[in-house]
Amino acid sequence: MTDDNKPQAQPDHSNTEKDPSNWTTGNEAMTGAQKSYLQTLCEEANESFDPNLTKAQASERIDQLQTIANRGE
């Protein structure tokens, strides 16, 4: 038996996790925070650091390195 008065769960359609390739500012230089965190991750993962990445590229590289360095979610 269903309760028609019970609120239904709504799917999360927020854009809190937007694909970096769709960022309007994705082609800008990475932020200072991204640069600092990326440098740290590169050191921990023994990977080279590229200071010329865009915001979108830096975000994607951070995601990759978090896995290698056993960080993140």
C-alpha positions as CSV (number, residue, x, y, z in Angstrom):
1,M,0.0,0.0,0.0
2,T,1.4,3.4,-1.0
3,D,1.0,6.6,1.0
4,D,0.2,9.3,-1.6
5,N,0.7,12.1,0.9
6,K,4.3,11.1,1.6
7,P,6.9,13.4,-0.1
8,Q,8.8,11.8,-2.9
9,A,12.6,12.0,-3.0
10,Q,13.7,14.4,-5.7
11,P,16.7,13.7,-7.9
12,D,19.7,16.1,-7.3
13,H,19.9,18.3,-10.3
14,S,22.3,20.8,-8.8
15,N,25.4,21.8,-10.7
16,T,27.8,21.6,-7.7
17,E,29.9,19.1,-9.7
18,K,30.0,20.5,-13.2
19,D,32.3,18.9,-15.7
20,P,35.5,21.1,-16.0
21,S,35.2,21.0,-19.8
22,N,31.9,22.9,-19.4
23,W,33.3,25.7,-17.1
24,T,33.0,29.1,-18.6
25,T,36.3,30.1,-16.9
26,G,38.0,26.8,-17.6
27,N,40.5,28.2,-20.0
28,E,41.8,30.7,-17.5
29,A,45.0,30.1,-15.6
30,M,44.6,27.8,-12.6
31,T,43.9,29.5,-9.2
32,G,46.5,29.9,-6.5
33,A,44.7,27.3,-4.4
34,Q,44.7,24.8,-7.3
35,K,48.4,25.5,-7.9
36,S,49.4,24.9,-4.3
37,Y,47.3,21.7,-3.9
38,L,48.5,20.4,-7.3
39,Q,52.1,20.9,-6.3
40,T,51.6,19.0,-3.1
41,L,49.8,16.1,-4.9
42,C,52.5,16.0,-7.5
43,E,55.2,15.7,-4.8
44,E,53.2,13.0,-3.0
45,A,52.6,11.0,-6.2
46,N,56.1,11.5,-7.5
47,E,54.7,13.1,-10.6
48,S,55.8,16.2,-12.5
49,F,54.1,19.5,-12.0
50,D,53.0,21.6,-14.9
51,P,52.5,25.3,-13.9
52,N,50.8,26.2,-17.2
53,L,47.6,24.2,-16.8
54,T,44.2,25.9,-17.1
55,K,41.6,25.8,-14.3
56,A,39.8,22.9,-16.0
57,Q,43.0,21.0,-16.7
58,A,44.2,21.5,-13.1
59,S,40.9,20.2,-11.8
60,E,41.1,17.1,-13.9
61,R,44.8,16.6,-12.9
62,I,43.9,17.0,-9.2
63,D,41.3,14.3,-9.5
64,Q,43.8,12.0,-11.2
65,L,46.5,12.6,-8.6
66,Q,44.1,12.3,-5.6
67,T,43.7,8.6,-6.6
68,I,47.4,8.1,-7.1
69,A,48.3,9.8,-3.8
70,N,45.4,8.1,-1.9
71,R,43.6,11.3,-1.1
72,G,40.2,12.6,-1.7
73,E,36.9,10.8,-1.3
